[in-house]
Structures are given as structure tokens and as C-alpha cells.
Amino acid sequence: MNARLEALCTAILSEVPPGEDARREISLDALAERLGGVSGDSAEIAWVIETLEAAGCEVVSPPSEAGPTLHAVLPLARDLRVKLGRAPTAEELAEAAGVSVEAVRTALFFGRVMGRG
């Protein structure tokens, strides 16, 4: 893929210790936090997940607030895009939705991952 994403996968793998059953796992929420401001399309996100899983680190999806936040943010994103004439920033979406910027980023990441199927 690219050196930036390869380095990110290497860092995640080195930081995620094996659990009690010797399995490594990272939640989608934790992965979204690690990716932070790293922009990527759905193919790049899929590549990160596939790379982690191929290395024995399962990406799991525990109950999350990302789904409801995503459902709140998507209509706002469409409205703000029309109003602003450009894609809104995570900060603008957070302010409009009344949630944290991190919640918006996690929800948008969740949406990209869910759309990768």
C-alpha cells in the first residue's frame, strides 16, 4: 500500500499485547483513534484491517456509540456541504451535532469500514 500505512500497522502490532489466550485484538474504536487524522479511502482502511488480521491481530467491533453518532452526523454533513459549498470539517460536524470531534471521527471511520464490504 504505502509506507505511512505500513508504519502504522507495524506500530499497532508492536503496541497491542497478546491477551490471556495469546490472541491479539484491537477494537474498531481503538483503531479509529490510532488512525486519528490519517485520511484514507475505503481501500486503504480495508488494507490496514486485512494487514492487522493477517498478522494475527483481530479487529473486533464491540458495542459502540459510533452507529448512532454516524446516523446523526450524516444528514448534518449533507446539509453543511450545501450550506458551506464544501465538505465540512470534523470540528464543524461536531459543533453542529453537539458531540466531540473524536466521536465524529470515530463515527466517520466506522461508516467507512462498514462500507468496505
PERA-V478803 format. One record per residue. BURIAL is I if it has 24 or more other ideal C-beta (glycine too) atoms within 12 Angstrom, else O. D_FIRST is the distance of its C-alpha to the first C-alpha in Angstrom with 1 decimal. Layout:
burial=BURIAL d_first=D_FIRST
burial=BURIAL d_first=D_FIRST
This chain:
burial=O d_first=0.0
burial=O d_first=3.8
burial=O d_first=7.1
burial=O d_first=8.7
burial=I d_first=7.0
burial=O d_first=7.3
burial=O d_first=10.7
burial=I d_first=11.6
burial=I d_first=11.2
burial=O d_first=13.2
burial=O d_first=15.7
burial=I d_first=16.2
burial=I d_first=16.8
burial=O d_first=19.2
burial=O d_first=21.0
burial=I d_first=21.5
burial=O d_first=24.6
burial=O d_first=25.7
burial=O d_first=28.3
burial=O d_first=31.8
burial=O d_first=30.7
burial=O d_first=28.0
burial=O d_first=25.3
burial=I d_first=22.6
burial=I d_first=21.9
burial=I d_first=20.7
burial=I d_first=22.0
burial=I d_first=20.2
burial=I d_first=22.4
burial=I d_first=21.4
burial=I d_first=17.7
burial=I d_first=18.4
burial=I d_first=20.4
burial=I d_first=17.8
burial=I d_first=15.3
burial=O d_first=18.4
burial=O d_first=17.9
burial=I d_first=14.2
burial=O d_first=13.7
burial=I d_first=11.1
burial=O d_first=11.8
burial=O d_first=12.5
burial=O d_first=9.5
burial=I d_first=7.4
burial=I d_first=10.4
burial=O d_first=10.8
burial=O d_first=7.5
burial=I d_first=9.0
burial=I d_first=12.3
burial=O d_first=11.6
burial=I d_first=10.2
burial=I d_first=13.2
burial=O d_first=15.5
burial=O d_first=14.6
burial=O d_first=15.6
burial=O d_first=18.8
burial=I d_first=18.4
burial=I d_first=19.6
burial=I d_first=18.8
burial=O d_first=22.3
burial=O d_first=23.9
burial=O d_first=27.3
burial=O d_first=29.8
burial=I d_first=28.5
burial=O d_first=29.9
burial=I d_first=26.7
burial=O d_first=28.1
burial=O d_first=31.3
burial=I d_first=29.8
burial=I d_first=27.4
burial=O d_first=30.4
burial=I d_first=32.3
burial=I d_first=29.6
burial=I d_first=28.5
burial=O d_first=32.0
burial=I d_first=32.3
burial=I d_first=29.0
burial=O d_first=30.4
burial=O d_first=33.8
burial=I d_first=32.4
burial=O d_first=30.3
burial=O d_first=33.5
burial=O d_first=35.6
burial=O d_first=33.4
burial=O d_first=32.1
burial=O d_first=28.5
burial=O d_first=26.0
burial=I d_first=27.5
burial=O d_first=26.0
burial=I d_first=25.6
burial=O d_first=28.8
burial=O d_first=30.7
burial=I d_first=29.7
burial=I d_first=30.7
burial=O d_first=34.0
burial=I d_first=34.8
burial=I d_first=34.0
burial=O d_first=35.7
burial=I d_first=32.9
burial=O d_first=30.8
burial=I d_first=27.7
burial=I d_first=25.9
burial=I d_first=27.2
burial=I d_first=26.0
burial=I d_first=22.4
burial=I d_first=22.5
burial=I d_first=24.0
burial=I d_first=21.5
burial=I d_first=18.6
burial=I d_first=20.7
burial=I d_first=21.2
burial=I d_first=17.6
burial=I d_first=17.0
burial=O d_first=20.3
burial=O d_first=19.3
burial=O d_first=16.2
burial=O d_first=18.6
